[in-house]
Amino acid sequence: MFTKSGSGVLVPALVIVCLCVAVPRTRAESLNGRVVGIDDGDTLTVLDARNTTHVIRLSGIDAPEKSQAFGQRSKQALSQAVFGKSVTLQCGKEESYGRLVCKVLPDDRDVCLEQVKAGMAWHYKQFEDEQTAADRESYADAEDAARGAHLGLWSDAHPIPPWDFRHGTASALQFESNGHRIAGGPGNDHVRGNSKKHIYQWPGCPTYDAISPHNRVDFENAAAAQAAGFRPARNCP
């Protein structure tokens, strides 16, 4: 592109280009409101003082789907704990389709943690890196205790993780030597890490075969990958 100078000579025009990069929406805030709806064991609706509704995804947990075993019981447990009550929400991010991801605190109680303690939800280890160190530990300990006492969903000899139920996959539960369950993929087969992103994937993940050989690191299992500082990929079933 050219423009005329004061002397009538064509000279290159300065073109400013804006490179717009999509940035995931994040937010860290505290909201207050009243619980006016319960969708399932980890999703509810809150009405704030401005009569604005917020759909809330409980952070740190993944509850059974409504149509799977313990799904309705998990929903009922959450309803009994918070429906119609005033709550404080500590929100860390907003999902792409509008749900806020929050800790839900009625009377300073962490309802997300209570769902795990009662065996009404799993500790969502695929996203545990978004939790504080204290929350990761307390949620993991709560799940271990519920599993050891066969509470709620853990009374089933072979509970189906909700992420498997949603995607029609089959995951073998994986544990550290101290008994803590860890995030992992189907089976106990080897997993493949990406040294550039420090994530690992298992067969069946959409980009499992797309990892560059230069960045590829093979591990015997998920426990070995996590011990090396890798976290599970979030685009896997």
C-alpha positions as CSV (number, residue, x, y, z in Angstrom):
1,M,0.0,0.0,0.0
2,F,1.3,3.5,-0.9
3,T,0.3,7.1,0.0
4,K,1.3,10.5,-1.5
5,S,3.8,12.6,0.3
6,G,3.6,16.4,0.6
7,S,5.6,16.6,-2.7
8,G,3.2,14.3,-4.5
9,V,5.6,11.3,-4.5
10,L,4.2,7.9,-3.7
11,V,5.8,6.4,-0.6
12,P,5.1,3.1,1.3
13,A,2.4,3.6,3.9
14,L,2.9,2.3,7.4
15,V,0.5,-0.6,7.9
16,I,-0.2,-1.7,11.4
17,V,-1.3,-5.3,11.8
18,C,-3.0,-6.5,15.0
19,L,-2.3,-10.1,15.7
20,C,-5.2,-11.3,17.8
21,V,-4.6,-14.3,19.9
22,A,-7.5,-16.2,21.5
23,V,-6.8,-16.3,25.3
24,P,-8.7,-18.7,27.5
25,R,-11.0,-16.9,29.8
26,T,-9.9,-17.1,33.4
27,R,-11.2,-15.4,36.4
28,A,-10.4,-15.5,40.1
29,E,-13.2,-14.1,42.2
30,S,-15.6,-14.6,45.0
31,L,-19.4,-14.5,44.4
32,N,-22.3,-14.8,46.8
33,G,-25.8,-16.1,46.0
34,R,-28.5,-18.6,46.7
35,V,-28.6,-22.0,45.1
36,V,-31.8,-22.3,43.0
37,G,-31.1,-25.4,40.9
38,I,-29.2,-28.7,41.1
39,D,-28.4,-30.4,37.8
40,D,-26.4,-33.3,39.0
41,G,-23.8,-34.1,41.7
42,D,-21.3,-31.6,40.5
43,T,-23.3,-28.9,38.8
44,L,-25.7,-26.3,40.2
45,T,-27.2,-22.9,39.6
46,V,-26.8,-19.8,41.8
47,L,-28.9,-16.6,41.8
48,D,-26.9,-13.6,43.0
49,A,-28.1,-10.3,44.5
50,R,-28.6,-8.7,41.1
51,N,-30.9,-11.6,40.0
52,T,-28.2,-12.9,37.7
53,T,-28.0,-16.7,37.5
54,H,-24.7,-18.5,37.3
55,V,-24.2,-22.1,36.3
56,I,-21.5,-23.6,38.5
57,R,-19.3,-26.6,38.0
58,L,-18.0,-27.8,41.3
59,S,-14.2,-27.7,41.3
60,G,-11.9,-30.6,42.0
61,I,-14.6,-33.3,41.6
62,D,-16.3,-35.4,39.0
63,A,-19.7,-36.9,40.1
64,P,-21.4,-39.9,38.5
65,E,-23.6,-38.9,35.6
66,K,-27.3,-38.8,36.3
67,S,-28.0,-41.9,34.2
68,Q,-25.3,-44.1,35.8
69,A,-25.0,-45.8,39.1
70,F,-25.1,-43.4,42.1
71,G,-25.8,-40.5,39.8
72,Q,-29.2,-39.7,41.3
73,R,-27.9,-40.3,44.8
74,S,-25.0,-37.9,44.2
75,K,-27.5,-35.3,42.9
76,Q,-29.7,-35.8,46.0
77,A,-26.7,-35.4,48.3
78,L,-25.7,-32.1,46.8
79,S,-29.3,-30.9,46.9
80,Q,-29.6,-31.7,50.6
81,A,-26.4,-29.9,51.3
82,V,-27.0,-26.6,49.5
83,F,-30.4,-26.2,47.7
84,G,-32.1,-23.0,48.8
85,K,-29.1,-22.0,50.8
86,S,-26.8,-18.9,50.6
87,V,-23.3,-19.9,49.5
88,T,-20.0,-18.3,48.7
89,L,-18.4,-19.3,45.5
90,Q,-14.6,-19.2,45.1
91,C,-14.2,-19.3,41.3
92,G,-11.0,-20.1,39.5
93,K,-11.9,-20.2,35.8
94,E,-14.7,-20.1,33.3
95,E,-15.3,-23.0,31.0
96,S,-15.7,-22.3,27.3
97,Y,-19.4,-23.0,27.4
98,G,-20.1,-20.6,30.2
99,R,-20.0,-22.6,33.4
100,L,-17.9,-21.1,36.3
101,V,-15.7,-23.6,38.1
102,C,-15.9,-22.9,41.8
103,K,-15.6,-24.2,45.3
104,V,-19.0,-24.0,46.9
105,L,-19.0,-22.9,50.5
106,P,-22.1,-22.7,52.6
107,D,-21.2,-21.7,56.2
108,D,-17.5,-22.1,55.3
109,R,-18.0,-25.8,54.5
110,D,-16.4,-27.1,51.3
111,V,-19.3,-28.9,49.6
112,C,-17.0,-30.2,46.8
113,L,-14.9,-31.9,49.4
114,E,-18.0,-33.2,51.2
115,Q,-19.2,-34.9,48.0
116,V,-15.9,-36.8,47.8
117,K,-15.9,-37.7,51.5
118,A,-19.4,-39.2,51.2
119,G,-18.4,-41.3,48.2
120,M,-20.7,-39.2,46.0
121,A,-18.0,-37.9,43.6
122,W,-14.5,-38.7,42.5
123,H,-11.5,-36.5,43.1
124,Y,-11.0,-35.1,39.5
125,K,-7.3,-35.8,39.3
126,Q,-7.1,-34.9,35.6
127,F,-7.4,-31.3,36.8
128,E,-5.7,-31.5,40.2
129,D,-3.0,-29.2,39.1
130,E,-5.5,-26.3,39.2
131,Q,-6.0,-27.0,42.9
132,T,-3.9,-25.6,45.8
133,A,-1.5,-28.1,47.3
134,A,-3.6,-28.3,50.4
135,D,-6.8,-29.0,48.4
136,R,-5.1,-31.7,46.3
137,E,-4.0,-33.4,49.5
138,S,-7.3,-33.2,51.3
139,Y,-9.4,-34.3,48.3
140,A,-7.1,-37.2,47.7
141,D,-7.2,-38.3,51.3
142,A,-11.0,-37.9,51.3
143,E,-11.3,-40.2,48.3
144,D,-8.9,-42.7,49.8
145,A,-10.9,-42.8,53.0
146,A,-14.3,-43.2,51.2
147,R,-12.9,-45.9,49.0
148,G,-11.4,-47.7,52.1
149,A,-14.8,-47.5,53.9
150,H,-16.8,-48.5,50.7
151,L,-18.9,-45.4,50.9
152,G,-21.3,-44.4,48.2
153,L,-20.0,-45.2,44.7
154,W,-17.1,-47.1,46.3
155,S,-19.6,-49.8,47.6
156,D,-19.6,-51.0,44.0
157,A,-16.8,-53.5,43.4
158,H,-16.1,-52.0,40.0
159,P,-17.2,-48.4,40.0
160,I,-17.2,-46.7,36.5
161,P,-15.5,-43.4,36.4
162,P,-17.8,-40.7,35.0
163,W,-15.3,-39.8,32.3
164,D,-15.4,-43.4,31.1
165,F,-19.2,-43.4,31.2
166,R,-19.3,-40.2,29.1
167,H,-16.9,-41.5,26.4
168,G,-17.6,-45.2,26.4
169,T,-14.1,-46.1,27.4
170,A,-12.8,-48.5,30.1
171,S,-10.1,-47.3,32.5
172,A,-8.2,-49.5,34.9
173,L,-7.8,-47.6,38.2
174,Q,-4.1,-46.9,38.9
175,F,-2.5,-46.4,42.3
176,E,0.8,-45.2,43.8
177,S,2.6,-47.4,46.2
178,N,1.1,-45.5,49.1
179,G,-2.4,-46.3,47.9
180,H,-3.3,-42.9,46.4
181,R,-5.2,-43.2,43.1
182,I,-3.6,-41.3,40.3
183,A,-4.9,-40.0,37.0
184,G,-4.3,-42.4,34.2
185,G,-5.7,-43.7,31.0
186,P,-7.2,-47.0,30.0
187,G,-5.3,-50.0,31.2
188,N,-1.9,-50.2,32.7
189,D,0.0,-50.1,29.4
190,H,2.8,-47.7,28.6
191,V,2.0,-44.0,28.1
192,R,3.7,-41.5,25.8
193,G,4.9,-38.2,27.1
194,N,5.6,-34.9,25.4
195,S,8.8,-33.4,26.9
196,K,7.9,-29.9,25.5
197,K,4.5,-29.7,27.2
198,H,5.2,-32.1,30.1
199,I,2.0,-34.0,29.5
200,Y,1.4,-37.7,28.8
201,Q,-1.1,-39.6,26.7
202,W,-2.2,-43.1,26.3
203,P,-3.4,-45.1,23.3
204,G,-6.7,-43.8,22.2
205,C,-5.9,-40.1,22.9
206,P,-6.6,-38.1,19.8
207,T,-3.0,-36.8,19.4
208,Y,-1.2,-39.9,20.8
209,D,0.5,-40.6,17.5
210,A,1.1,-37.0,16.6
211,I,3.8,-36.3,19.3
212,S,7.0,-35.3,17.5
213,P,9.7,-38.0,17.9
214,H,12.0,-35.3,19.1
215,N,9.7,-34.6,22.1
216,R,8.5,-38.1,22.6
217,V,9.2,-39.9,25.9
218,D,7.9,-43.4,26.6
219,F,6.9,-44.5,30.1
220,E,6.0,-47.9,31.4
221,N,2.8,-46.5,33.0
222,A,1.1,-43.4,34.2
223,A,2.7,-43.6,37.6
224,A,6.1,-43.4,36.1
225,A,5.1,-40.4,33.9
226,Q,3.7,-38.6,36.9
227,A,6.8,-39.4,39.0
228,A,8.8,-37.7,36.2
229,G,6.7,-34.5,36.4
230,F,4.3,-35.1,33.6
231,R,0.5,-34.6,33.9
232,P,-2.3,-36.4,31.9
233,A,-3.5,-34.7,28.7
234,R,-6.9,-33.2,29.0
235,N,-8.1,-34.0,25.5
236,C,-8.2,-37.7,26.3
237,P,-11.3,-39.7,27.2
